Amino acid sequence: MERPKPTVEALVSCDVCRKEVPQSAVFTPEAADYIGAFCGLECYQKFLEEASGSATREKAGKNKER
């Protein structure tokens, strides 16, 4: 009797903490304009906070140029 070969699941890194998680367990937001991998809601929320802060800084920088 032949044993089935073990399958190796692909791992991806969380976009925030870089923890490796199986691709099947990755939290990906359902947003059309963003694709990312997050190990959970906590890292996703941290990413949103950081992204919001950088967008605010960019906007402030553009207003100073005027």
N, C-alpha and C positions, 0 to 999 in steps of 0.2 A: 504494500500500500504506500503510495507516494504522499508525502506531507505537502500541504499547501505552503507556498512561499509567503513569508511574512511581508506585509505591505508596509512601505515606508511613507508616512504622511509628510507632505511638505510643511516646513515651518516658515513662518514670517515673523518679522520683528514689529513690535508695537511702535507706532510713530512717535510716542512720547517717551516711554521708559526703556525701549529697545529690548524688552523681555521677549524671548522667542515663544511663540504659541502656535499650536497646530492651525493650519489654514481653515479647517472646518470650525474652529472655535473662535475665530476672529469676529470682533464686533465691527461692522462697517455701517456707517450712517447711510440712510436712504436719501442722500442728497444728490441731485443730478450734477451739481457743479463741483463736487469733491469726492475723491476716492481715497480711502485710507484704511489702515489696519490698526485697531486698538484692542488691547487685551481686556478692556471692560469700560464701563461707563465713567469711572473715575478718571482714567487717562483721556477719554474722549472729552470730558468736561474741561480738563486742564488744557487740552489742545485748543478748544474753543475760546477759553479765556485768553490764552497767549495770542491766538490769531486775531481776536478782537482788539487786543492791546496794540499789536503791530499795525493793524489797519488804522487805528486812531492816530498813531504816531506818524504814519505816512501821510494821512490827510492833513495833519497839523503842519508837516514839513512843506506840503504843496501850498498851503495858505500863506506861509511866510514868504514864498517866492514872489507872490503877487504884489 
